[in-house]
């Protein structure tokens, strides 16, 4: 179960980043297409993934996680084939929208299956394994895409999904117990609220994704962002009173769930910055080849997996909080190295890249896994898929903010795209990670048990006339 569901999530997260390196080939294959249009091959997937995660998780809880997982995996496979044979950019973008929606249904259903089939005391380890696999896919996406492109062309990025997803689909039909096809029986979530939530998140992420290209003061950016926020507000208001809400509002009243998600959003914001900046710096500044860049990126990926697996062994919430703080500070230290003179015009693998990759990848693995486990531990079993869907949505929105911030900083300054711009990006990322560490550290007070009432407190509440204490 763990291997199968983690593998499906691996494919979903891999397709989030693997196509980013294919833009030059797409422009060559479809001459005359503006770059702003081609960027929707990535943006369309991101927007639909973020928009569908939460309502899909709620549907998985209601109608059955196995059912949603199988249908989503089948649709993801079909959409991958549609992308691979796309005769035009419009076809490719449309297929990527469908693929992103399928991934948005597949991920929370897969994670819900893992959590529902794992004993409570082993949830942290299961989440650690899942996080390691997901983190590995996000880091190696550009490198794997580059190797496939170099050997077989951009269509191979999508063709490679077909045998892998086909094998997982067959295994899922055989191996997943039929009992996981049954939901909680609470009925489908509020359709109006679900559509409003999906469109609202899509609008917000779309505005953040396209803001740098359109202009932050452009009417399209402002209008799309405000419309998205308004629709999210509609979904929240309906969810407060609806019998089968699209959004599990009570979960956000839990301070541990709320703070863990805030930390995850900030970490993912800086992780997406790292994913974009590292291969770009290696190619544009140090002029490394694709294979060399792929090998260098694998260091951070392996370090991230090691951190995730180590953090997955922790079971005490207080220990998870402390390790998450350590991980966030480690990632901040990695950003400090990137922002230093070690990353100048002359390549420095041993003094710069190696320590930054080990420190950053390991820190990310520790922090993301611990915070994901804390968020999962705050979710009641009947709400697993819906609650974790919301957590994953927060991460995608954080990633969109990171992408937008990266593009904005890189385009500003006296030498856009130069070494100073990269350094400014990593200084900003370092500051975000330090703030994240402070926010997560505050969770220690939320985990402390309330002190027992003392005899002195009881005496203090005793009426002066000698009557019975009200306490």
C-alpha positions in Angstrom: 0.0 0.0 0.0 2.7 2.4 1.0 4.9 1.7 -2.1 1.9 1.9 -4.5 0.5 5.1 -3.1 3.9 6.8 -2.8 4.7 5.8 -6.4 1.5 7.4 -7.6 2.3 10.6 -5.7 5.8 10.5 -7.1 4.4 10.6 -10.6 2.1 13.5 -9.8 4.8 15.6 -8.2 7.3 14.7 -10.9 5.1 16.0 -13.6 4.8 19.3 -11.7 8.5 20.1 -12.3 9.8 17.8 -15.1 8.4 19.9 -18.0 10.0 23.2 -16.9 13.2 22.3 -18.8 11.3 21.5 -22.0 10.3 25.1 -22.8 13.1 25.7 -25.4 12.1 22.5 -27.2 8.4 23.4 -27.2 9.2 26.8 -28.7 11.2 25.1 -31.4 8.5 22.5 -32.1 5.7 25.1 -32.2 7.3 28.1 -33.9 5.5 31.4 -33.5 4.1 30.5 -30.1 4.8 33.2 -27.5 6.7 32.2 -24.4 3.8 33.5 -22.2 1.5 30.9 -23.9 4.0 28.1 -23.4 4.3 28.8 -19.7 0.7 27.6 -19.3 2.0 24.1 -19.9 3.4 24.4 -16.4 1.0 26.9 -14.9 -2.1 25.0 -16.0 -1.0 21.9 -14.2 -0.1 23.8 -11.1 -3.4 25.7 -10.9 -5.6 22.7 -11.4 -3.5 20.6 -9.0 -3.9 23.3 -6.2 -7.6 23.9 -7.0 -8.7 20.3 -6.9 -6.7 18.9 -4.0 -9.0 20.0 -1.2 -12.4 19.2 -2.7 -11.0 15.9 -4.1 -9.8 14.9 -0.7 -13.3 15.6 0.8 -14.9 13.5 -2.0 -12.4 10.7 -1.3 -13.5 10.6 2.3 -17.1 10.6 1.3 -17.3 8.1 -1.6 -14.2 6.0 -0.9 -10.5 6.6 -1.2 -9.8 3.5 -3.4 -12.5 4.6 -5.9 -11.1 8.2 -6.2 -7.6 6.9 -6.4 -8.3 4.4 -9.3 -10.3 6.9 -11.4 -7.8 9.7 -10.8 -4.8 7.4 -11.8 -6.7 6.2 -14.9 -7.4 9.8 -15.9 -3.8 10.9 -15.2 -2.6 8.1 -17.5 -5.0 9.1 -20.3 -4.1 12.8 -20.0 -0.4 11.9 -20.2 -1.0 10.1 -23.5 -3.0 13.2 -24.6 0.1 15.4 -23.8 2.5 13.1 -25.6 0.5 13.1 -28.9 -0.5 16.8 -28.7 -0.5 18.3 -32.3 -0.7 21.9 -31.0 0.1 24.0 -28.0 -3.6 24.5 -27.3 -4.1 20.7 -27.2 -1.1 20.3 -24.9 -2.2 23.0 -22.5 -5.8 21.5 -22.3 -4.3 18.0 -21.7 -2.1 19.5 -18.9 -5.2 21.0 -17.3 -6.8 17.6 -17.2 -3.6 16.0 -16.0 -3.3 18.5 -13.1 -6.9 17.9 -12.1 -6.3 14.1 -12.1 -3.1 14.6 -10.0 -5.2 16.7 -7.6 -7.5 13.8 -7.0 -4.8 11.1 -6.9 -2.6 12.7 -4.2 -5.0 13.2 -1.3 -6.7 9.8 -2.1 -3.3 8.1 -2.0 -2.2 9.8 1.2 -5.6 9.1 2.7 -5.2 5.3 1.9 -1.7 5.3 3.5 -2.9 7.0 6.7 -6.1 5.0 7.0 -4.2 1.7 6.7 -1.4 2.6 9.0 -1.5 2.2 12.8 -1.6 5.5 14.6 1.9 5.0 16.2 3.4 4.4 12.7 1.9 7.4 10.9 5.0 9.5 11.3 7.2 6.9 9.7 4.7 6.4 6.8 4.4 10.1 6.2 8.2 10.3 6.3 8.5 7.7 3.6 5.8 9.4 1.5 7.5 12.8 2.0 10.9 11.4 1.0 9.5 10.0 -2.3 7.5 13.2 -3.0 10.5 15.4 -2.2 12.8 13.3 -4.4 10.5 13.7 -7.4 10.3 17.5 -7.0 14.1 17.9 -6.8 15.0 15.5 -9.7 12.2 16.6 -12.0 14.3 19.2 -14.0 17.3 16.8 -14.2 15.2 13.8 -15.3 13.4 16.0 -17.8 16.7 17.2 -19.2 18.1 13.7 -19.7 14.9 12.5 -21.4 14.9 15.6 -23.6 18.5 15.1 -24.6 17.9 11.5 -25.6 14.3 11.4 -27.0 12.7 14.8 -27.2 10.1 16.6 -25.1 7.3 14.1 -25.9 9.2 11.4 -23.9 8.6 13.4 -20.7 4.9 12.3 -21.1 5.4 8.9 -22.7 7.4 7.7 -19.8 4.3 8.0 -17.6 2.4 5.4 -19.6 4.1 2.2 -18.6 4.7 3.4 -15.0 1.1 4.5 -14.4 -0.3 1.5 -16.3 1.6 -0.9 -14.0 0.5 1.0 -10.9 -3.1 1.0 -12.1 -3.1 -2.8 -12.5 -1.4 -3.2 -9.1 -4.0 -1.0 -7.5 -6.9 -2.9 -8.9 -5.4 -6.2 -7.5 -3.9 -5.1 -4.3 -6.0 -2.3 -2.8 -8.7 -3.9 -0.5 -12.3 -3.5 -1.6 -13.2 -2.1 1.8 -11.4 1.1 0.9 -14.0 1.7 -1.8 -16.5 2.5 0.9 -16.6 6.1 2.1 -17.8 7.6 5.4 -21.3 7.7 4.1 -21.6 11.4 4.8 -22.6 12.1 1.2 -20.9 14.2 -1.4 -19.6 17.6 -0.3 -21.4 20.8 -1.1 -21.2 21.1 -4.9 -21.5 24.9 -4.9 -18.9 25.3 -2.1 -16.6 22.8 -3.9 -16.8 24.6 -7.2 -16.3 28.0 -5.5 -13.2 26.6 -3.6 -11.6 25.0 -6.7 -12.2 28.1 -8.8 -11.1 30.4 -6.0 -7.8 28.7 -5.3 -7.3 28.5 -9.1 -7.8 32.2 -9.4 -5.4 33.0 -6.6 -2.7 30.7 -7.8 -3.3 31.9 -11.4 -2.8 35.5 -10.3 0.4 34.7 -8.4 1.7 32.6 -11.3 1.0 35.2 -14.0 1.5 38.3 -12.0 5.1 38.9 -13.0 4.3 38.4 -16.7 1.1 40.5 -16.7 2.3 43.0 -14.2 1.3 43.2 -10.5 -0.8 46.3 -11.1 -2.4 44.9 -14.2 -6.2 44.7 -14.1 -6.1 41.0 -15.0 -3.8 40.2 -12.1 -5.8 42.2 -9.6 -9.2 41.1 -10.9 -8.2 37.4 -11.0 -6.7 37.5 -7.5 -9.7 39.4 -5.9 -12.2 37.1 -7.6 -10.3 34.1 -6.3 -10.3 35.4 -2.8 -14.0 36.2 -3.0 -14.8 32.7 -4.1 -12.7 31.1 -1.4 -14.6 33.3 1.1 -17.9 32.0 -0.3 -16.7 28.4 0.1 -15.6 29.1 3.7 -18.9 30.8 4.7 -20.9 27.9 3.2 -18.7 25.3 4.9 -19.4 26.8 8.3 -23.1 25.8 8.1 -23.4 23.1 5.4 -24.2 19.5 6.5 -21.5 18.2 4.0 -19.1 21.0 3.7 -16.5 21.3 0.9 -13.9 22.6 3.4 -13.3 21.1 6.9 -13.4 24.5 8.7 -13.1 23.1 12.2 -9.7 21.7 11.4 -8.3 25.2 11.1 -9.4 26.0 14.7 -6.8 23.5 15.9 -3.6 25.5 16.6 -1.3 22.6 15.8 -2.9 22.0 12.4 -3.0 25.7 11.6 0.6 26.4 12.6 2.0 23.3 10.9 0.3 24.3 7.6 1.7 27.9 7.9 5.2 26.4 8.3 4.7 24.1 5.4 3.5 26.9 3.2 6.7 29.0 4.0 9.0 26.0 3.5 7.4 25.1 0.2 7.7 28.7 -1.0 11.5 28.6 -0.5 11.8 25.0 -1.8 10.3 26.0 -5.2 12.7 28.9 -5.3 15.6 26.4 -4.8 14.1 24.1 -7.5 14.1 26.9 -10.0 17.3 28.7 -9.0 19.7 25.8 -8.6 19.6 24.4 -12.2 19.3 27.9 -13.7 22.4 29.1 -11.8 24.3 25.9 -12.8 23.4 26.4 -16.5 23.5 30.2 -17.0 26.3 31.2 -14.6 28.6 28.2 -14.3 27.7 26.8 -17.8 27.4 23.2 -16.6 26.0 20.6 -19.0 22.7 18.9 -18.4 24.2 15.6 -17.1 26.5 17.4 -14.7 23.7 19.6 -13.4 21.5 16.4 -13.0 24.3 14.8 -10.9 24.7 17.8 -8.7 21.0 18.1 -8.1 20.8 14.5 -7.0 22.9 15.4 -4.0 20.2 17.5 -2.6 17.6 14.9 -3.5 19.4 12.1 -1.7 20.0 14.4 1.3 16.3 15.2 1.4 15.3 11.6 1.3 17.7 10.8 4.1 16.3 13.6 6.2 12.7 12.5 5.5 13.4 8.9 6.5 15.2 10.0 9.7 12.4 12.4 10.7 9.8 9.7 10.0 11.2 7.7 13.0 10.1 10.4 15.4 6.8 9.8 17.2 6.7 12.5 19.9 5.1 15.8 18.8 7.5 17.9 20.8 10.5 16.1 19.2 9.0 16.7 15.8 8.6 20.4 16.4 12.2 20.7 17.6 13.5 18.8 14.5 11.3 20.9 12.2 12.9 24.0 13.7 16.4 22.5 13.2 15.4 21.6 9.6 14.2 25.2 8.8 17.4 26.7 10.2 19.5 24.2 8.2 17.7 25.3 5.0 18.3 28.9 6.0 22.0 28.1 6.4 22.0 26.6 2.9 20.4 29.7 1.5 23.1 31.8 3.3 25.8 29.7 1.4 24.0 30.3 -1.9 23.9 34.0 -1.2 27.6 34.2 -0.5 30.7 34.7 -2.7 31.0 30.9 -2.9 28.4 31.1 -5.6 30.2 33.6 -7.9 31.3 33.4 -11.5 33.8 30.6 -10.8 32.3 27.2 -10.2 33.0 25.9 -6.7 31.5 22.4 -6.2 33.3 21.3 -3.0 33.2 24.6 -1.2 29.8 25.9 -2.3 27.4 23.5 -4.0 28.1 20.3 -2.0 27.6 21.8 1.5 24.6 23.9 0.4 23.0 20.8 -1.2 23.6 18.5 1.8 22.5 21.2 4.3 19.5 22.4 2.3 18.2 19.0 1.2 18.6 17.4 4.6 16.9 20.4 6.3 14.0 20.3 3.9 13.5 16.6 4.5 13.5 17.0 8.2 11.2 20.0 8.4 8.7 19.0 5.7 8.3 15.5 7.2 7.9 16.6 10.8 5.4 19.3 9.9 3.4 17.0 7.6 3.3 14.4 10.5 2.1 17.1 13.0 -0.6 18.2 10.5 -1.7 14.6 9.9 -1.7 13.8 13.7 -4.2 16.7 14.2 -6.7 15.3 11.6 -9.4 12.8 12.8 -9.4 9.6 10.7 -12.8 10.2 8.9 -11.2 13.5 7.6 -7.8 12.1 6.5 -8.1 12.7 2.8 -9.9 16.1 3.1 -7.5 17.4 5.8 -4.4 16.3 4.0 -5.9 17.7 0.8 -6.0 21.1 2.4 -2.4 20.7 3.6 -1.2 19.9 0.1 -3.2 22.9 -1.3 -1.4 25.2 1.2 1.9 23.8 -0.1 1.0 24.4 -3.7 -0.1 27.9 -3.0 3.2 28.5 -1.1 5.0 27.1 -4.2 3.1 29.6 -6.4 4.1 32.5 -4.2 7.8 31.3 -4.3 7.7 31.1 -8.1 6.2 34.6 -8.3 8.7 36.0 -5.9 11.6 34.3 -7.7 10.6 35.8 -11.0 10.0 39.2 -9.6 13.4 39.4 -7.8 15.3 38.0 -10.7 13.8 40.6 -13.0 14.6 43.5 -10.7 17.9 45.2 -9.9 20.7 46.7 -12.1 21.6 43.3 -13.7 18.5 41.2 -14.1 19.3 37.5 -14.2 22.9 38.1 -13.0 24.7 36.8 -9.9 23.5 39.7 -7.7 19.9 38.8 -8.6 20.5 35.2 -7.5 22.0 36.3 -4.3 19.0 38.6 -3.5 16.7 35.6 -4.1 18.5 33.5 -1.6 18.7 36.3 1.0 14.9 36.6 0.8 14.6 32.8 1.1 16.9 32.7 4.1 14.7 35.4 5.8 11.5 33.4 5.1 13.1 30.2 6.6 14.2 32.0 9.8 10.6 33.3 10.2 9.3 29.8 9.6 11.6 28.4 12.3 10.3 31.0 14.8 6.6 30.2 13.9 7.2 26.5 14.2 9.0 26.9 17.6 5.8 28.5 19.0 4.1 25.2 18.6 5.9 23.9 21.7 3.6 26.0 23.8 0.6 24.5 22.0 1.7 21.0 22.9 2.1 21.5 26.6 -0.6 20.0 28.7 -2.7 22.4 30.7 -1.5 22.5 34.3 -3.6 20.7 36.9 -5.5 23.0 39.3 -3.7 23.4 42.6 -5.2 23.5 46.1 -4.3 27.2 46.2 -6.4 27.9 43.2 -9.3 26.1 44.7 -9.0 28.0 47.9 -8.8 31.2 46.0 -12.2 30.5 44.5 -13.8 29.5 47.9 -16.6 32.0 48.9 -15.7 34.1 51.9 -18.8 33.1 53.7 -17.6 29.5 54.0 -19.9 28.1 51.3 -19.0 25.3 48.8 -16.2 26.2 46.4 -17.6 27.0 43.0 -14.6 25.2 41.3 
